[in-house]
Structures are given as C-alpha cells and as structure tokens.
Amino acid sequence: AVALVFVLGYLASGRARWPRLFALGGAVFAVLLVQMGLGELQYRTHLPWELVLVHVGLAAAVWGLLVAFVTVLWRPPAALAPTRT
C-alpha cells in the first residue's frame, strides 16, 4: 500500500501527462481501501460467511487491478502512453 501511494504521488505530479494512468491507479487504491475496510468489518463481526465471500471477491479484484496497473506502467498501450508536450 505504501509503494502504491508513492507511485500515485508520482503520477499525480504528472497528472496532465498521464491522466488515464492516474485514474487507473486511483481505482486500484479505492478498491484496496474498500478491501481493507471490509476486512476490518469482518474482524469486528466475527467472520460472517457473506462478508468472507465478498472479501475474497474483492481480494481477487485488487489482485487483478494491481496486475493490470503494473503491466500498464511497465508497457503502456498507445491510449495510455504519455502525451507529448
């Protein structure tokens, strides 16, 4: 999470250059925050199975989004490539 915050900070400084990349990173961070909040709710309510299922589903979504985000950072497609200014 700390590394993601630093990457988002870097992308925020160049937000005009990478607006879609920053939006994708923000989506990853938002889903991660929801996942963390749901984990805390699970802990406080003693693991109801419905919350466990949602928590596991969100974990898969976080993993998928994070893999997509890192892939796009590594080799951005033409639609997300930095604009020339």
PyMOL Python script that loads the backbone (N, CA, C, O; Angstrom):
from pymol import cmd

cmd.read_pdbstr("""\
ATOM      1  N   ALA A   1       0.830  -1.195   0.000  1.00  0.00           N
ATOM      2  CA  ALA A   1       0.000   0.000   0.000  1.00  0.00           C
ATOM      3  C   ALA A   1       0.870   1.252   0.000  1.00  0.00           C
ATOM      4  O   ALA A   1       0.539   2.243  -0.651  1.00  0.00           O
ATOM      5  N   VAL A   2       1.982   1.206   0.731  1.00  0.00           N
ATOM      6  CA  VAL A   2       2.868   2.378   0.781  1.00  0.00           C
ATOM      7  C   VAL A   2       3.501   2.628  -0.584  1.00  0.00           C
ATOM      8  O   VAL A   2       3.595   3.774  -1.024  1.00  0.00           O
ATOM      9  N   ALA A   3       3.934   1.563  -1.256  1.00  0.00           N
ATOM     10  CA  ALA A   3       4.519   1.721  -2.588  1.00  0.00           C
ATOM     11  C   ALA A   3       3.481   2.274  -3.565  1.00  0.00           C
ATOM     12  O   ALA A   3       3.807   3.102  -4.415  1.00  0.00           O
ATOM     13  N   LEU A   4       2.241   1.820  -3.445  1.00  0.00           N
ATOM     14  CA  LEU A   4       1.173   2.322  -4.308  1.00  0.00           C
ATOM     15  C   LEU A   4       0.950   3.811  -4.072  1.00  0.00           C
ATOM     16  O   LEU A   4       0.726   4.560  -5.023  1.00  0.00           O
ATOM     17  N   VAL A   5       1.009   4.239  -2.833  1.00  0.00           N
ATOM     18  CA  VAL A   5       0.834   5.667  -2.525  1.00  0.00           C
ATOM     19  C   VAL A   5       1.960   6.485  -3.163  1.00  0.00           C
ATOM     20  O   VAL A   5       1.710   7.562  -3.703  1.00  0.00           O
ATOM     21  N   PHE A   6       3.191   5.983  -3.105  1.00  0.00           N
ATOM     22  CA  PHE A   6       4.297   6.706  -3.721  1.00  0.00           C
ATOM     23  C   PHE A   6       4.144   6.764  -5.245  1.00  0.00           C
ATOM     24  O   PHE A   6       4.398   7.804  -5.854  1.00  0.00           O
ATOM     25  N   VAL A   7       3.732   5.655  -5.860  1.00  0.00           N
ATOM     26  CA  VAL A   7       3.521   5.649  -7.312  1.00  0.00           C
ATOM     27  C   VAL A   7       2.395   6.615  -7.677  1.00  0.00           C
ATOM     28  O   VAL A   7       2.498   7.345  -8.663  1.00  0.00           O
ATOM     29  N   LEU A   8       1.330   6.621  -6.890  1.00  0.00           N
ATOM     30  CA  LEU A   8       0.233   7.563  -7.153  1.00  0.00           C
ATOM     31  C   LEU A   8       0.687   9.009  -6.982  1.00  0.00           C
ATOM     32  O   LEU A   8       0.253   9.889  -7.726  1.00  0.00           O
ATOM     33  N   GLY A   9       1.552   9.256  -6.013  1.00  0.00           N
ATOM     34  CA  GLY A   9       2.101  10.600  -5.845  1.00  0.00           C
ATOM     35  C   GLY A   9       2.903  11.036  -7.050  1.00  0.00           C
ATOM     36  O   GLY A   9       2.807  12.180  -7.494  1.00  0.00           O
ATOM     37  N   TYR A  10       3.703  10.111  -7.582  1.00  0.00           N
ATOM     38  CA  TYR A  10       4.478  10.409  -8.786  1.00  0.00           C
ATOM     39  C   TYR A  10       3.551  10.672  -9.970  1.00  0.00           C
ATOM     40  O   TYR A  10       3.756  11.618 -10.731  1.00  0.00           O
ATOM     41  N   LEU A  11       2.528   9.825 -10.119  1.00  0.00           N
ATOM     42  CA  LEU A  11       1.589  10.021 -11.222  1.00  0.00           C
ATOM     43  C   LEU A  11       0.768  11.293 -11.032  1.00  0.00           C
ATOM     44  O   LEU A  11       0.394  11.936 -12.014  1.00  0.00           O
ATOM     45  N   ALA A  12       0.484  11.664  -9.792  1.00  0.00           N
ATOM     46  CA  ALA A  12      -0.272  12.898  -9.536  1.00  0.00           C
ATOM     47  C   ALA A  12       0.550  14.122  -9.935  1.00  0.00           C
ATOM     48  O   ALA A  12       0.005  15.119 -10.407  1.00  0.00           O
ATOM     49  N   SER A  13       1.865  14.037  -9.742  1.00  0.00           N
ATOM     50  CA  SER A  13       2.698  15.176 -10.136  1.00  0.00           C
ATOM     51  C   SER A  13       2.720  15.355 -11.651  1.00  0.00           C
ATOM     52  O   SER A  13       2.927  16.465 -12.141  1.00  0.00           O
ATOM     53  N   GLY A  14       2.508  14.265 -12.399  1.00  0.00           N
ATOM     54  CA  GLY A  14       2.449  14.361 -13.851  1.00  0.00           C
ATOM     55  C   GLY A  14       1.062  14.043 -14.379  1.00  0.00           C
ATOM     56  O   GLY A  14       0.913  13.487 -15.467  1.00  0.00           O
ATOM     57  N   ARG A  15       0.046  14.399 -13.601  1.00  0.00           N
ATOM     58  CA  ARG A  15      -1.340  14.067 -13.940  1.00  0.00           C
ATOM     59  C   ARG A  15      -1.750  14.575 -15.323  1.00  0.00           C
ATOM     60  O   ARG A  15      -2.533  13.919 -16.009  1.00  0.00           O
ATOM     61  N   ALA A  16      -1.243  15.708 -15.732  1.00  0.00           N
ATOM     62  CA  ALA A  16      -1.587  16.238 -17.058  1.00  0.00           C
ATOM     63  C   ALA A  16      -0.985  15.358 -18.152  1.00  0.00           C
ATOM     64  O   ALA A  16      -1.530  15.266 -19.251  1.00  0.00           O
ATOM     65  N   ARG A  17       0.125  14.723 -17.850  1.00  0.00           N
ATOM     66  CA  ARG A  17       0.797  13.873 -18.830  1.00  0.00           C
ATOM     67  C   ARG A  17       0.203  12.473 -18.887  1.00  0.00           C
ATOM     68  O   ARG A  17       0.136  11.874 -19.960  1.00  0.00           O
ATOM     69  N   TRP A  18      -0.234  11.940 -17.734  1.00  0.00           N
ATOM     70  CA  TRP A  18      -0.779  10.571 -17.648  1.00  0.00           C
ATOM     71  C   TRP A  18      -2.139  10.556 -16.967  1.00  0.00           C
ATOM     72  O   TRP A  18      -2.260   9.931 -15.913  1.00  0.00           O
ATOM     73  N   PRO A  19      -3.158  11.196 -17.495  1.00  0.00           N
ATOM     74  CA  PRO A  19      -4.441  11.259 -16.770  1.00  0.00           C
ATOM     75  C   PRO A  19      -5.121   9.899 -16.616  1.00  0.00           C
ATOM     76  O   PRO A  19      -5.689   9.621 -15.560  1.00  0.00           O
ATOM     77  N   ARG A  20      -5.078   9.055 -17.632  1.00  0.00           N
ATOM     78  CA  ARG A  20      -5.750   7.755 -17.543  1.00  0.00           C
ATOM     79  C   ARG A  20      -4.980   6.802 -16.638  1.00  0.00           C
ATOM     80  O   ARG A  20      -5.583   5.991 -15.935  1.00  0.00           O
ATOM     81  N   LEU A  21      -3.675   6.893 -16.650  1.00  0.00           N
ATOM     82  CA  LEU A  21      -2.858   6.059 -15.771  1.00  0.00           C
ATOM     83  C   LEU A  21      -3.119   6.426 -14.315  1.00  0.00           C
ATOM     84  O   LEU A  21      -3.215   5.555 -13.450  1.00  0.00           O
ATOM     85  N   PHE A  22      -3.233   7.725 -14.056  1.00  0.00           N
ATOM     86  CA  PHE A  22      -3.541   8.175 -12.701  1.00  0.00           C
ATOM     87  C   PHE A  22      -4.925   7.701 -12.269  1.00  0.00           C
ATOM     88  O   PHE A  22      -5.117   7.313 -11.117  1.00  0.00           O
ATOM     89  N   ALA A  23      -5.884   7.729 -13.182  1.00  0.00           N
ATOM     90  CA  ALA A  23      -7.238   7.259 -12.869  1.00  0.00           C
ATOM     91  C   ALA A  23      -7.235   5.761 -12.567  1.00  0.00           C
ATOM     92  O   ALA A  23      -7.920   5.318 -11.644  1.00  0.00           O
ATOM     93  N   LEU A  24      -6.483   4.985 -13.324  1.00  0.00           N
ATOM     94  CA  LEU A  24      -6.385   3.553 -13.057  1.00  0.00           C
ATOM     95  C   LEU A  24      -5.744   3.289 -11.701  1.00  0.00           C
ATOM     96  O   LEU A  24      -6.199   2.420 -10.958  1.00  0.00           O
ATOM     97  N   GLY A  25      -4.707   4.022 -11.379  1.00  0.00           N
ATOM     98  CA  GLY A  25      -4.077   3.893 -10.063  1.00  0.00           C
ATOM     99  C   GLY A  25      -5.021   4.288  -8.944  1.00  0.00           C
ATOM    100  O   GLY A  25      -5.034   3.661  -7.885  1.00  0.00           O
ATOM    101  N   GLY A  26      -5.802   5.316  -9.174  1.00  0.00           N
ATOM    102  CA  GLY A  26      -6.801   5.726  -8.177  1.00  0.00           C
ATOM    103  C   GLY A  26      -7.860   4.665  -7.971  1.00  0.00           C
ATOM    104  O   GLY A  26      -8.326   4.462  -6.850  1.00  0.00           O
ATOM    105  N   ALA A  27      -8.249   3.981  -9.047  1.00  0.00           N
ATOM    106  CA  ALA A  27      -9.226   2.892  -8.932  1.00  0.00           C
ATOM    107  C   ALA A  27      -8.649   1.738  -8.128  1.00  0.00           C
ATOM    108  O   ALA A  27      -9.339   1.155  -7.292  1.00  0.00           O
ATOM    109  N   VAL A  28      -7.389   1.406  -8.375  1.00  0.00           N
ATOM    110  CA  VAL A  28      -6.733   0.344  -7.599  1.00  0.00           C
ATOM    111  C   VAL A  28      -6.717   0.722  -6.123  1.00  0.00           C
ATOM    112  O   VAL A  28      -7.027  -0.102  -5.263  1.00  0.00           O
ATOM    113  N   PHE A  29      -6.360   1.958  -5.836  1.00  0.00           N
ATOM    114  CA  PHE A  29      -6.290   2.415  -4.445  1.00  0.00           C
ATOM    115  C   PHE A  29      -7.667   2.407  -3.789  1.00  0.00           C
ATOM    116  O   PHE A  29      -7.790   2.030  -2.624  1.00  0.00           O
ATOM    117  N   ALA A  30      -8.701   2.815  -4.516  1.00  0.00           N
ATOM    118  CA  ALA A  30     -10.059   2.831  -3.957  1.00  0.00           C
ATOM    119  C   ALA A  30     -10.535   1.417  -3.623  1.00  0.00           C
ATOM    120  O   ALA A  30     -11.106   1.189  -2.556  1.00  0.00           O
ATOM    121  N   VAL A  31     -10.300   0.465  -4.533  1.00  0.00           N
ATOM    122  CA  VAL A  31     -10.715  -0.918  -4.268  1.00  0.00           C
ATOM    123  C   VAL A  31      -9.917  -1.485  -3.099  1.00  0.00           C
ATOM    124  O   VAL A  31     -10.452  -2.240  -2.287  1.00  0.00           O
ATOM    125  N   LEU A  32      -8.642  -1.125  -3.012  1.00  0.00           N
ATOM    126  CA  LEU A  32      -7.816  -1.578  -1.887  1.00  0.00           C
ATOM    127  C   LEU A  32      -8.346  -1.035  -0.560  1.00  0.00           C
ATOM    128  O   LEU A  32      -8.366  -1.756   0.438  1.00  0.00           O
ATOM    129  N   LEU A  33      -8.772   0.223  -0.538  1.00  0.00           N
ATOM    130  CA  LEU A  33      -9.331   0.799   0.691  1.00  0.00           C
ATOM    131  C   LEU A  33     -10.644   0.107   1.085  1.00  0.00           C
ATOM    132  O   LEU A  33     -10.889  -0.143   2.265  1.00  0.00           O
ATOM    133  N   VAL A  34     -11.477  -0.196   0.100  1.00  0.00           N
ATOM    134  CA  VAL A  34     -12.726  -0.917   0.381  1.00  0.00           C
ATOM    135  C   VAL A  34     -12.403  -2.302   0.937  1.00  0.00           C
ATOM    136  O   VAL A  34     -13.043  -2.763   1.882  1.00  0.00           O
ATOM    137  N   GLN A  35     -11.410  -2.959   0.346  1.00  0.00           N
ATOM    138  CA  GLN A  35     -10.986  -4.279   0.815  1.00  0.00           C
ATOM    139  C   GLN A  35     -10.512  -4.215   2.270  1.00  0.00           C
ATOM    140  O   GLN A  35     -10.853  -5.081   3.075  1.00  0.00           O
ATOM    141  N   MET A  36      -9.742  -3.209   2.596  1.00  0.00           N
ATOM    142  CA  MET A  36      -9.240  -3.060   3.958  1.00  0.00           C
ATOM    143  C   MET A  36     -10.385  -2.781   4.932  1.00  0.00           C
ATOM    144  O   MET A  36     -10.422  -3.344   6.026  1.00  0.00           O
ATOM    145  N   GLY A  37     -11.307  -1.922   4.540  1.00  0.00           N
ATOM    146  CA  GLY A  37     -12.450  -1.621   5.395  1.00  0.00           C
ATOM    147  C   GLY A  37     -13.319  -2.838   5.622  1.00  0.00           C
ATOM    148  O   GLY A  37     -13.800  -3.061   6.733  1.00  0.00           O
ATOM    149  N   LEU A  38     -13.523  -3.623   4.585  1.00  0.00           N
ATOM    150  CA  LEU A  38     -14.316  -4.838   4.721  1.00  0.00           C
ATOM    151  C   LEU A  38     -13.610  -5.858   5.612  1.00  0.00           C
ATOM    152  O   LEU A  38     -14.264  -6.566   6.379  1.00  0.00           O
ATOM    153  N   GLY A  39     -12.298  -5.939   5.519  1.00  0.00           N
ATOM    154  CA  GLY A  39     -11.544  -6.822   6.404  1.00  0.00           C
ATOM    155  C   GLY A  39     -11.709  -6.427   7.863  1.00  0.00           C
ATOM    156  O   GLY A  39     -11.847  -7.283   8.737  1.00  0.00           O
ATOM    157  N   GLU A  40     -11.694  -5.137   8.116  1.00  0.00           N
ATOM    158  CA  GLU A  40     -11.902  -4.667   9.493  1.00  0.00           C
ATOM    159  C   GLU A  40     -13.319  -4.984   9.974  1.00  0.00           C
ATOM    160  O   GLU A  40     -13.515  -5.392  11.119  1.00  0.00           O
ATOM    161  N   LEU A  41     -14.295  -4.794   9.103  1.00  0.00           N
ATOM    162  CA  LEU A  41     -15.677  -5.125   9.447  1.00  0.00           C
ATOM    163  C   LEU A  41     -15.820  -6.616   9.739  1.00  0.00           C
ATOM    164  O   LEU A  41     -16.516  -7.011  10.674  1.00  0.00           O
ATOM    165  N   GLN A  42     -15.161  -7.430   8.934  1.00  0.00           N
ATOM    166  CA  GLN A  42     -15.177  -8.874   9.163  1.00  0.00           C
ATOM    167  C   GLN A  42     -14.627  -9.209  10.544  1.00  0.00           C
ATOM    168  O   GLN A  42     -15.207 -10.008  11.279  1.00  0.00           O
ATOM    169  N   TYR A  43     -13.511  -8.593  10.883  1.00  0.00           N
ATOM    170  CA  TYR A  43     -12.871  -8.848  12.176  1.00  0.00           C
ATOM    171  C   TYR A  43     -13.804  -8.486  13.329  1.00  0.00           C
ATOM    172  O   TYR A  43     -13.908  -9.225  14.308  1.00  0.00           O
ATOM    173  N   ARG A  44     -14.469  -7.364  13.208  1.00  0.00           N
ATOM    174  CA  ARG A  44     -15.321  -6.894  14.303  1.00  0.00           C
ATOM    175  C   ARG A  44     -16.639  -7.663  14.409  1.00  0.00           C
ATOM    176  O   ARG A  44     -17.254  -7.684  15.475  1.00  0.00           O
ATOM    177  N   THR A  45     -17.079  -8.297  13.315  1.00  0.00           N
ATOM    178  CA  THR A  45     -18.343  -9.040  13.351  1.00  0.00           C
ATOM    179  C   THR A  45     -18.123 -10.556  13.388  1.00  0.00           C
ATOM    180  O   THR A  45     -19.061 -11.324  13.173  1.00  0.00           O
ATOM    181  N   HIS A  46     -16.907 -10.981  13.656  1.00  0.00           N
ATOM    182  CA  HIS A  46     -16.575 -12.396  13.862  1.00  0.00           C
ATOM    183  C   HIS A  46     -16.836 -13.257  12.632  1.00  0.00           C
ATOM    184  O   HIS A  46     -17.420 -14.335  12.747  1.00  0.00           O
ATOM    185  N   LEU A  47     -16.416 -12.799  11.469  1.00  0.00           N
ATOM    186  CA  LEU A  47     -16.373 -13.556  10.213  1.00  0.00           C
ATOM    187  C   LEU A  47     -17.699 -14.133   9.731  1.00  0.00           C
ATOM    188  O   LEU A  47     -17.797 -15.349   9.567  1.00  0.00           O
ATOM    189  N   PRO A  48     -18.722 -13.313   9.496  1.00  0.00           N
ATOM    190  CA  PRO A  48     -19.921 -13.871   8.859  1.00  0.00           C
ATOM    191  C   PRO A  48     -19.572 -14.308   7.431  1.00  0.00           C
ATOM    192  O   PRO A  48     -18.822 -13.626   6.734  1.00  0.00           O
ATOM    193  N   TRP A  49     -20.115 -15.433   7.010  1.00  0.00           N
ATOM    194  CA  TRP A  49     -19.678 -16.029   5.739  1.00  0.00           C
ATOM    195  C   TRP A  49     -19.976 -15.150   4.532  1.00  0.00           C
ATOM    196  O   TRP A  49     -19.250 -15.211   3.540  1.00  0.00           O
ATOM    197  N   GLU A  50     -21.025 -14.334   4.589  1.00  0.00           N
ATOM    198  CA  GLU A  50     -21.323 -13.451   3.466  1.00  0.00           C
ATOM    199  C   GLU A  50     -20.195 -12.429   3.262  1.00  0.00           C
ATOM    200  O   GLU A  50     -19.784 -12.147   2.136  1.00  0.00           O
ATOM    201  N   LEU A  51     -19.711 -11.887   4.378  1.00  0.00           N
ATOM    202  CA  LEU A  51     -18.621 -10.920   4.277  1.00  0.00           C
ATOM    203  C   LEU A  51     -17.327 -11.588   3.822  1.00  0.00           C
ATOM    204  O   LEU A  51     -16.523 -10.977   3.117  1.00  0.00           O
ATOM    205  N   VAL A  52     -17.129 -12.826   4.221  1.00  0.00           N
ATOM    206  CA  VAL A  52     -15.940 -13.557   3.783  1.00  0.00           C
ATOM    207  C   VAL A  52     -15.953 -13.714   2.267  1.00  0.00           C
ATOM    208  O   VAL A  52     -14.930 -13.519   1.611  1.00  0.00           O
ATOM    209  N   LEU A  53     -17.113 -14.067   1.710  1.00  0.00           N
ATOM    210  CA  LEU A  53     -17.219 -14.219   0.257  1.00  0.00           C
ATOM    211  C   LEU A  53     -16.946 -12.908  -0.473  1.00  0.00           C
ATOM    212  O   LEU A  53     -16.236 -12.896  -1.479  1.00  0.00           O
ATOM    213  N   VAL A  54     -17.498 -11.816   0.020  1.00  0.00           N
ATOM    214  CA  VAL A  54     -17.269 -10.509  -0.610  1.00  0.00           C
ATOM    215  C   VAL A  54     -15.802 -10.109  -0.466  1.00  0.00           C
ATOM    216  O   VAL A  54     -15.205  -9.566  -1.396  1.00  0.00           O
ATOM    217  N   HIS A  55     -15.230 -10.380   0.701  1.00  0.00           N
ATOM    218  CA  HIS A  55     -13.830 -10.047   0.962  1.00  0.00           C
ATOM    219  C   HIS A  55     -12.900 -10.805   0.006  1.00  0.00           C
ATOM    220  O   HIS A  55     -11.947 -10.230  -0.519  1.00  0.00           O
ATOM    221  N   VAL A  56     -13.174 -12.071  -0.215  1.00  0.00           N
ATOM    222  CA  VAL A  56     -12.359 -12.868  -1.134  1.00  0.00           C
ATOM    223  C   VAL A  56     -12.548 -12.377  -2.577  1.00  0.00           C
ATOM    224  O   VAL A  56     -11.586 -12.321  -3.343  1.00  0.00           O
ATOM    225  N   GLY A  57     -13.762 -12.029  -2.938  1.00  0.00           N
ATOM    226  CA  GLY A  57     -14.005 -11.477  -4.266  1.00  0.00           C
ATOM    227  C   GLY A  57     -13.264 -10.167  -4.482  1.00  0.00           C
ATOM    228  O   GLY A  57     -12.687  -9.937  -5.545  1.00  0.00           O
ATOM    229  N   LEU A  58     -13.284  -9.313  -3.471  1.00  0.00           N
ATOM    230  CA  LEU A  58     -12.550  -8.049  -3.576  1.00  0.00           C
ATOM    231  C   LEU A  58     -11.038  -8.287  -3.621  1.00  0.00           C
ATOM    232  O   LEU A  58     -10.314  -7.555  -4.296  1.00  0.00           O
ATOM    233  N   ALA A  59     -10.567  -9.302  -2.908  1.00  0.00           N
ATOM    234  CA  ALA A  59      -9.139  -9.620  -2.956  1.00  0.00           C
ATOM    235  C   ALA A  59      -8.737 -10.000  -4.381  1.00  0.00           C
ATOM    236  O   ALA A  59      -7.677  -9.594  -4.858  1.00  0.00           O
ATOM    237  N   ALA A  60      -9.576 -10.771  -5.053  1.00  0.00           N
ATOM    238  CA  ALA A  60      -9.298 -11.135  -6.439  1.00  0.00           C
ATOM    239  C   ALA A  60      -9.328  -9.893  -7.336  1.00  0.00           C
ATOM    240  O   ALA A  60      -8.509  -9.762  -8.245  1.00  0.00           O
ATOM    241  N   ALA A  61     -10.268  -8.987  -7.081  1.00  0.00           N
ATOM    242  CA  ALA A  61     -10.349  -7.754  -7.867  1.00  0.00           C
ATOM    243  C   ALA A  61      -9.118  -6.881  -7.642  1.00  0.00           C
ATOM    244  O   ALA A  61      -8.582  -6.315  -8.594  1.00  0.00           O
ATOM    245  N   VAL A  62      -8.667  -6.767  -6.399  1.00  0.00           N
ATOM    246  CA  VAL A  62      -7.464  -5.989  -6.102  1.00  0.00           C
ATOM    247  C   VAL A  62      -6.265  -6.590  -6.834  1.00  0.00           C
ATOM    248  O   VAL A  62      -5.479  -5.867  -7.447  1.00  0.00           O
ATOM    249  N   TRP A  63      -6.129  -7.906  -6.768  1.00  0.00           N
ATOM    250  CA  TRP A  63      -5.007  -8.563  -7.428  1.00  0.00           C
ATOM    251  C   TRP A  63      -5.053  -8.319  -8.944  1.00  0.00           C
ATOM    252  O   TRP A  63      -4.038  -7.965  -9.545  1.00  0.00           O
ATOM    253  N   GLY A  64      -6.204  -8.504  -9.550  1.00  0.00           N
ATOM    254  CA  GLY A  64      -6.333  -8.294 -10.985  1.00  0.00           C
ATOM    255  C   GLY A  64      -6.052  -6.853 -11.388  1.00  0.00           C
ATOM    256  O   GLY A  64      -5.339  -6.607 -12.361  1.00  0.00           O
ATOM    257  N   LEU A  65      -6.603  -5.910 -10.654  1.00  0.00           N
ATOM    258  CA  LEU A  65      -6.359  -4.495 -10.960  1.00  0.00           C
ATOM    259  C   LEU A  65      -4.896  -4.125 -10.771  1.00  0.00           C
ATOM    260  O   LEU A  65      -4.339  -3.354 -11.553  1.00  0.00           O
ATOM    261  N   LEU A  66      -4.278  -4.670  -9.741  1.00  0.00           N
ATOM    262  CA  LEU A  66      -2.876  -4.360  -9.485  1.00  0.00           C
ATOM    263  C   LEU A  66      -1.984  -4.930 -10.586  1.00  0.00           C
ATOM    264  O   LEU A  66      -1.037  -4.272 -11.015  1.00  0.00           O
ATOM    265  N   VAL A  67      -2.275  -6.135 -11.042  1.00  0.00           N
ATOM    266  CA  VAL A  67      -1.508  -6.716 -12.147  1.00  0.00           C
ATOM    267  C   VAL A  67      -1.696  -5.880 -13.411  1.00  0.00           C
ATOM    268  O   VAL A  67      -0.728  -5.617 -14.125  1.00  0.00           O
ATOM    269  N   ALA A  68      -2.920  -5.465 -13.691  1.00  0.00           N
ATOM    270  CA  ALA A  68      -3.184  -4.622 -14.862  1.00  0.00           C
ATOM    271  C   ALA A  68      -2.450  -3.286 -14.746  1.00  0.00           C
ATOM    272  O   ALA A  68      -1.879  -2.802 -15.724  1.00  0.00           O
ATOM    273  N   PHE A  69      -2.466  -2.697 -13.565  1.00  0.00           N
ATOM    274  CA  PHE A  69      -1.822  -1.410 -13.340  1.00  0.00           C
ATOM    275  C   PHE A  69      -0.311  -1.503 -13.542  1.00  0.00           C
ATOM    276  O   PHE A  69       0.283  -0.650 -14.202  1.00  0.00           O
ATOM    277  N   VAL A  70       0.302  -2.525 -12.982  1.00  0.00           N
ATOM    278  CA  VAL A  70       1.743  -2.688 -13.131  1.00  0.00           C
ATOM    279  C   VAL A  70       2.101  -2.977 -14.590  1.00  0.00           C
ATOM    280  O   VAL A  70       3.112  -2.486 -15.092  1.00  0.00           O
ATOM    281  N   THR A  71       1.273  -3.770 -15.267  1.00  0.00           N
ATOM    282  CA  THR A  71       1.517  -4.056 -16.681  1.00  0.00           C
ATOM    283  C   THR A  71       1.447  -2.776 -17.508  1.00  0.00           C
ATOM    284  O   THR A  71       2.278  -2.555 -18.389  1.00  0.00           O
ATOM    285  N   VAL A  72       0.468  -1.945 -17.228  1.00  0.00           N
ATOM    286  CA  VAL A  72       0.319  -0.681 -17.970  1.00  0.00           C
ATOM    287  C   VAL A  72       1.457   0.276 -17.631  1.00  0.00           C
ATOM    288  O   VAL A  72       1.910   1.025 -18.496  1.00  0.00           O
ATOM    289  N   LEU A  73       1.926   0.260 -16.384  1.00  0.00           N
ATOM    290  CA  LEU A  73       3.079   1.085 -16.034  1.00  0.00           C
ATOM    291  C   LEU A  73       4.329   0.607 -16.762  1.00  0.00           C
ATOM    292  O   LEU A  73       5.139   1.416 -17.215  1.00  0.00           O
ATOM    293  N   TRP A  74       4.482  -0.707 -16.870  1.00  0.00           N
ATOM    294  CA  TRP A  74       5.668  -1.281 -17.488  1.00  0.00           C
ATOM    295  C   TRP A  74       5.694  -1.017 -18.990  1.00  0.00           C
ATOM    296  O   TRP A  74       6.701  -0.560 -19.531  1.00  0.00           O
ATOM    297  N   ARG A  75       4.582  -1.307 -19.656  1.00  0.00           N
ATOM    298  CA  ARG A  75       4.476  -1.097 -21.099  1.00  0.00           C
ATOM    299  C   ARG A  75       3.121  -0.486 -21.428  1.00  0.00           C
ATOM    300  O   ARG A  75       2.172  -1.212 -21.725  1.00  0.00           O
ATOM    301  N   PRO A  76       3.019   0.826 -21.381  1.00  0.00           N
ATOM    302  CA  PRO A  76       1.716   1.456 -21.619  1.00  0.00           C
ATOM    303  C   PRO A  76       1.248   1.283 -23.068  1.00  0.00           C
ATOM    304  O   PRO A  76       2.022   1.470 -24.006  1.00  0.00           O
ATOM    305  N   PRO A  77      -0.022   0.925 -23.234  1.00  0.00           N
ATOM    306  CA  PRO A  77      -0.566   0.888 -24.602  1.00  0.00           C
ATOM    307  C   PRO A  77      -0.665   2.307 -25.156  1.00  0.00           C
ATOM    308  O   PRO A  77      -0.545   3.282 -24.414  1.00  0.00           O
ATOM    309  N   ALA A  78      -0.881   2.409 -26.441  1.00  0.00           N
ATOM    310  CA  ALA A  78      -0.895   3.719 -27.096  1.00  0.00           C
ATOM    311  C   ALA A  78      -1.915   4.670 -26.471  1.00  0.00           C
ATOM    312  O   ALA A  78      -1.658   5.870 -26.378  1.00  0.00           O
ATOM    313  N   ALA A  79      -3.076   4.149 -26.040  1.00  0.00           N
ATOM    314  CA  ALA A  79      -4.117   5.014 -25.463  1.00  0.00           C
ATOM    315  C   ALA A  79      -3.692   5.596 -24.121  1.00  0.00           C
ATOM    316  O   ALA A  79      -4.174   6.660 -23.732  1.00  0.00           O
ATOM    317  N   LEU A  80      -2.791   4.913 -23.405  1.00  0.00           N
ATOM    318  CA  LEU A  80      -2.363   5.391 -22.092  1.00  0.00           C
ATOM    319  C   LEU A  80      -0.944   5.928 -22.097  1.00  0.00           C
ATOM    320  O   LEU A  80      -0.443   6.335 -21.048  1.00  0.00           O
ATOM    321  N   ALA A  81      -0.290   5.941 -23.233  1.00  0.00           N
ATOM    322  CA  ALA A  81       1.091   6.419 -23.310  1.00  0.00           C
ATOM    323  C   ALA A  81       1.148   7.903 -22.965  1.00  0.00           C
ATOM    324  O   ALA A  81       0.181   8.637 -23.172  1.00  0.00           O
ATOM    325  N   PRO A  82       2.286   8.333 -22.440  1.00  0.00           N
ATOM    326  CA  PRO A  82       2.403   9.764 -22.118  1.00  0.00           C
ATOM    327  C   PRO A  82       2.207  10.631 -23.350  1.00  0.00           C
ATOM    328  O   PRO A  82       2.680  10.310 -24.440  1.00  0.00           O
ATOM    329  N   THR A  83       1.501  11.733 -23.155  1.00  0.00           N
ATOM    330  CA  THR A  83       1.290  12.661 -24.262  1.00  0.00           C
ATOM    331  C   THR A  83       2.544  13.497 -24.471  1.00  0.00           C
ATOM    332  O   THR A  83       3.297  13.754 -23.532  1.00  0.00           O
ATOM    333  N   ARG A  84       2.751  13.902 -25.666  1.00  0.00           N
ATOM    334  CA  ARG A  84       3.929  14.733 -25.977  1.00  0.00           C
ATOM    335  C   ARG A  84       3.557  16.197 -25.788  1.00  0.00           C
ATOM    336  O   ARG A  84       2.636  16.706 -26.426  1.00  0.00           O
ATOM    337  N   THR A  85       4.287  16.865 -24.901  1.00  0.00           N
ATOM    338  CA  THR A  85       4.024  18.290 -24.668  1.00  0.00           C
ATOM    339  C   THR A  85       5.251  19.105 -24.919  1.00  0.00           C
ATOM    340  O   THR A  85       5.220  20.327 -24.774  1.00  0.00           O
TER     341      THR A  85
END
""", "prot")
cmd.dss("prot")
cmd.show_as("cartoon", "prot")
cmd.util.cbc("prot")
cmd.orient("prot")
